[in-house]
Amino acid sequence: MEITMKPSIKRMKTVESVFDPSLKKVPKIDLQGVKVWYDDFMAIKGIDMTIKQNSITAFIGPSGCGKSTFLRLINRMNDYVDGFKMEGKIKIDGDNIYKKKVNVEELRKKIGMVFQKPNPFPKSIFDNVAYGLKIQGIKDKQFIKERVVSSLKQVALWDEVKDDLKKSGMALSGGQQQRLCIARTLAVEPSIILMDEPTSSLDPISTAKIEDLIFQLKEKYTIVIVTHNMQQASRISDYTAFFYLGELIEYDKTKTIFTNPEKKQTENYITGRFG
Amino acid sequence: MVVNAEQQREVLNQYGFEMLSLCQSQLEKAKYAFVNHDSDLAEEVINTEKRVNALDLKIEKDCEKFLALYNPVAIDLRFIMAIRKINFDLERIADHAEGISRYVVEENKAVELSLLEALKFETMFETITSMFENITVAYDEKDVKMARKVFKKDKVLDKINRKSFKLIEAEIRKNVEITGQALILFSVIKKMERVGDLIKNIAEEIIFYIEAEVVKHKKKK
């Protein structure tokens, strides 16, 4: 009897077969020639940048360098700042979000934001997470409940609060409050999450939990994070952008920025020689 | 006073330089003691080994402190990675110097001059001295070009080492009574060849630190 040998290793999928080619064509966020003024002060001096889908991008730079202004452009948070003026294009999934006909409320459903200080509403844990869904007009209680549970599970807060969802969100610890705020953001299923120094007011354990969470969220969301913590940027982000005096000095893979940056200014900043 | 990362790095840099000078001096003294059968000098090398070990531990501890307290990145990180390896290589060089000195203390007489000449011992040592000078300048002045010079010179040492076996064999055949001396010399040549490799490693580390280029295991011109 003839014995045929078959290779024991299964054929591996090629990169092309795993990758959705459409993702490669249009960047998730595309910022072109962006300039920003607050009255006469030019805060952003002409920046081009593209941000890939399902990546974590960290913005670093000394205070006043324009990184938070740049972040807030992505969900039009600067629109109501007195004296704000902008030039350039910001596209999300290929659409310019600064077109006149764009509904800003609709835009912000797609783009969640987490702030430096946790800011839960003076409501119950459940109502905090359900808030976004309710103001969207969703009335299906079962749907809301499911979404609240899944959001709390996603931020690893469920086990800690499941027995007391009526408790005030304000009664949680700082780290729990921040995770609650992230859950509130996730509940409306955005595709982008902007984070402005989300762990700067937290202790190291809460910070580690949030960092783990951010890393896991990358699978579903595109994340942009402003941080002053160099180690945080190097630990969690895929790409790092260094801003200085309203300019984008260097933007590259995080590994490159933290091992062998191209620009001297970047090196001086990340090694603590200025800033 | 709070010592910032740059100051701490400079302190480490100075210790590294001290280690480099100390190990070069150990090797020079060991060579002189070996060629001239100067057991007093050989004893001095053996005793100084304690200082080398102390400096090795000091650098190791300071590197650990630097990593823990300053979370170095980019050039600071490369510096700390390089200085640890350079320190390790220098300590090994000093070990070889001590080993050569022990032969001098244990043996009764000097190795025959003719035997040293036949094996090009002086050429070998001159090459090592020159390589040491290259890495000293490279380290001190962050001169990558100077560091690269040692790669070619290391090949000279490899060549002498490769030929040494047959030459020693021939010398022993000529006069069996020199067998003991010849074996010691053979062992010293092996040590010198390893010293050359270690200096080459140091040059690679200097290049990595300055240019972020890994030249280890690459073919060098």
Interface residues (C-beta under 8 A of the other chain):
Chain A: M230 Q231 S234 F258 T259 N260 P261 E267 I270 T271 G272 R273
Chain B: N4 A5 E6 Y70 N71 P72 V73 A74 I75 D76 L77 R78 A212
